């Protein structure tokens, strides 16, 4: 399975990524520990990620980065 992953925010605790699976046309968000690659078990829908209020600075940075990424993609055209 080919996936595209983009780091939204990271620190010593781990990394928040947005993950796109092109052949399924699915977009997910995940958190993983340092040094770990993307793992489908950890994926959550973008809706689930955005609906929850960030419980820390890293998650808030990840949310803000995802919102910015979406806004930039939609305003480039």
Backbone as JSON, one array per atom type, in Angstrom:
{
  "sequence": "XXXXXXXXXXXXXXXXXXXXXXXXXXXXXXXXXXXXXXXXXXXXXXXXXXXXXXXXXXXXXXXXXXXXXXXXXXXXX",
  "N": [[0.85, -1.17, 0.0], [0.68, 2.12, -0.95], [1.38, 5.14, 0.61], [1.13, 8.64, 1.33], [2.74, 10.78, 3.48], [2.74, 13.55, 5.7], [4.41, 15.58, 7.91], [2.92, 17.2, 10.59], [3.39, 18.31, 13.12], [5.97, 18.03, 15.55], [7.83, 16.74, 18.36], [9.95, 15.78, 21.13], [8.28, 13.87, 22.19], [6.8, 12.73, 20.14], [5.29, 12.49, 16.82], [2.85, 14.2, 14.94], [1.06, 13.39, 12.08], [-0.31, 13.92, 8.8], [-1.89, 11.66, 6.72], [-2.2, 10.36, 3.51], [-3.93, 8.12, 1.5], [-3.66, 7.32, -1.61], [-4.85, 5.42, -3.49], [-7.17, 4.68, -2.21], [-8.36, 7.03, -1.74], [-8.43, 8.26, 0.79], [-8.0, 10.26, 3.68], [-6.1, 10.68, 6.54], [-5.21, 11.23, 10.03], [-2.5, 10.88, 12.26], [-0.76, 9.97, 15.31], [2.51, 9.26, 16.28], [5.18, 7.57, 18.01], [8.6, 8.67, 18.62], [10.81, 7.92, 15.93], [9.19, 5.94, 14.87], [7.44, 4.65, 12.07], [4.68, 5.35, 9.82], [1.56, 3.9, 10.76], [-1.22, 2.03, 10.07], [-2.93, 1.26, 12.15], [-2.93, 3.33, 13.94], [-4.24, 5.39, 12.72], [-6.61, 8.06, 12.39], [-9.72, 9.54, 11.43], [-9.8, 12.63, 9.62], [-11.91, 14.23, 10.4], [-12.46, 13.25, 13.01], [-10.09, 14.01, 14.25], [-10.14, 16.83, 14.02], [-12.47, 17.54, 15.39], [-12.05, 17.19, 18.08], [-11.0, 19.03, 20.88], [-7.75, 20.36, 21.17], [-5.49, 18.76, 23.39], [-3.1, 19.59, 24.3], [-0.02, 21.43, 23.67], [1.42, 20.4, 21.45], [-0.49, 18.94, 19.99], [-2.22, 21.04, 19.4], [-0.56, 22.59, 17.75], [-0.33, 20.78, 15.64], [-3.01, 20.62, 14.79], [-3.43, 23.29, 13.97], [-1.54, 23.42, 11.91], [-2.58, 21.53, 10.1], [-5.03, 22.74, 9.43], [-4.05, 25.06, 8.24], [-2.67, 23.91, 6.06], [-4.82, 22.83, 4.59], [-6.29, 25.19, 4.03], [-4.38, 26.6, 2.5], [-4.15, 24.87, 0.3], [-6.68, 25.09, -0.81], [-6.84, 27.75, -1.53], [-4.95, 28.16, -3.45], [-5.81, 27.85, -6.02]],
  "CA": [[0.0, 0.0, 0.0], [1.42, 3.37, -1.03], [0.79, 6.26, 1.34], [1.88, 9.88, 1.41], [2.63, 11.3, 4.84], [3.3, 14.88, 5.88], [4.52, 15.89, 9.33], [2.22, 18.42, 11.0], [4.07, 18.86, 14.29], [6.68, 16.99, 16.28], [8.74, 17.08, 19.45], [10.57, 14.56, 21.65], [7.24, 12.89, 22.54], [6.33, 12.06, 18.94], [4.96, 13.26, 15.62], [1.52, 14.17, 14.33], [1.17, 13.4, 10.61], [-1.48, 13.7, 7.96], [-1.56, 10.53, 5.85], [-3.12, 10.21, 2.39], [-3.85, 6.84, 0.79], [-4.18, 7.71, -2.92], [-5.71, 4.46, -4.18], [-8.44, 4.62, -1.48], [-8.83, 8.41, -1.6], [-8.7, 8.5, 2.21], [-7.08, 11.15, 4.38], [-6.1, 10.36, 7.96], [-4.23, 11.89, 10.9], [-1.99, 9.92, 13.25], [0.33, 10.32, 16.21], [3.42, 8.13, 16.48], [6.34, 7.78, 18.87], [9.83, 8.99, 17.87], [11.43, 6.85, 15.18], [8.2, 5.0, 14.32], [6.85, 5.04, 10.8], [3.23, 5.41, 9.82], [0.95, 2.61, 11.08], [-2.67, 2.17, 9.9], [-3.64, 1.06, 13.42], [-2.98, 4.61, 14.65], [-4.89, 6.43, 11.92], [-7.96, 8.52, 12.71], [-10.23, 10.39, 10.36], [-9.55, 14.06, 9.79], [-13.05, 14.74, 11.17], [-12.24, 12.92, 14.42], [-8.98, 14.82, 14.74], [-10.52, 18.24, 14.11], [-13.59, 17.78, 16.28], [-11.58, 17.18, 19.47], [-10.2, 20.18, 21.32], [-6.38, 19.92, 21.46], [-5.21, 18.56, 24.81], [-1.73, 20.0, 24.57], [0.57, 22.34, 22.69], [1.8, 19.69, 20.24], [-1.7, 18.65, 19.21], [-2.71, 22.32, 18.89], [0.28, 22.92, 16.59], [-0.7, 19.86, 14.56], [-4.31, 21.05, 14.27], [-3.24, 24.55, 13.25], [-0.81, 23.1, 10.7], [-3.51, 20.87, 9.18], [-5.97, 23.76, 8.95], [-3.29, 25.91, 7.32], [-2.43, 23.11, 4.86], [-6.09, 22.77, 3.86], [-6.58, 26.53, 3.54], [-3.45, 26.89, 1.41], [-4.5, 24.05, -0.87], [-7.93, 25.58, -1.4], [-6.71, 29.12, -2.03], [-3.95, 28.2, -4.51], [-6.43, 27.75, -7.35]],
  "C": [[0.89, 1.24, 0.0], [0.67, 4.45, -0.26], [1.71, 7.46, 1.25], [1.66, 10.44, 2.8], [3.34, 12.65, 4.93], [3.28, 15.19, 7.37], [3.85, 17.22, 9.63], [2.92, 19.11, 12.16], [4.8, 17.72, 14.99], [7.51, 17.58, 17.41], [9.32, 15.77, 19.97], [9.54, 13.49, 22.01], [6.74, 12.13, 21.32], [5.97, 13.03, 17.83], [3.5, 13.08, 15.25], [1.72, 14.29, 12.84], [-0.22, 13.35, 9.99], [-1.04, 12.65, 6.94], [-2.64, 10.42, 4.77], [-2.87, 8.87, 1.71], [-4.48, 7.06, -0.58], [-5.15, 6.71, -3.55], [-7.06, 4.28, -3.48], [-9.12, 5.99, -1.39], [-9.26, 8.72, -0.16], [-7.59, 9.37, 2.8], [-7.22, 10.91, 5.87], [-5.12, 11.26, 8.7], [-3.78, 10.84, 11.91], [-0.95, 10.57, 14.14], [1.2, 9.08, 16.36], [4.6, 8.55, 17.34], [7.58, 8.07, 18.02], [10.41, 7.75, 17.18], [10.47, 5.86, 14.54], [7.68, 5.54, 12.99], [5.33, 5.09, 10.93], [2.65, 4.0, 10.02], [-0.57, 2.76, 10.98], [-3.47, 1.98, 11.19], [-3.84, 2.39, 14.15], [-3.75, 5.69, 13.91], [-6.27, 6.76, 12.44], [-8.42, 9.41, 11.57], [-9.87, 11.85, 10.67], [-10.68, 14.68, 10.63], [-12.85, 14.48, 12.66], [-11.13, 13.77, 15.02], [-9.4, 16.26, 14.97], [-11.61, 18.51, 15.13], [-13.15, 17.83, 17.75], [-10.72, 18.41, 19.76], [-8.8, 19.68, 21.66], [-6.12, 19.84, 22.96], [-3.77, 18.9, 25.18], [-1.19, 20.85, 23.44], [0.92, 21.64, 21.38], [0.58, 19.4, 19.37], [-2.29, 19.94, 18.64], [-1.89, 22.75, 17.67], [-0.07, 22.05, 15.39], [-2.03, 20.27, 13.94], [-4.16, 22.32, 13.44], [-2.5, 24.32, 11.93], [-1.71, 22.44, 9.66], [-4.5, 21.88, 8.6], [-5.28, 24.68, 7.95], [-3.03, 25.19, 6.0], [-3.68, 23.06, 3.99], [-6.41, 24.13, 3.26], [-5.67, 26.9, 2.37], [-3.79, 26.11, 0.15], [-5.74, 24.61, -1.57], [-7.81, 26.99, -1.97], [-5.68, 29.24, -3.14], [-4.57, 28.22, -5.89], [-7.3, 28.93, -7.67]]
}
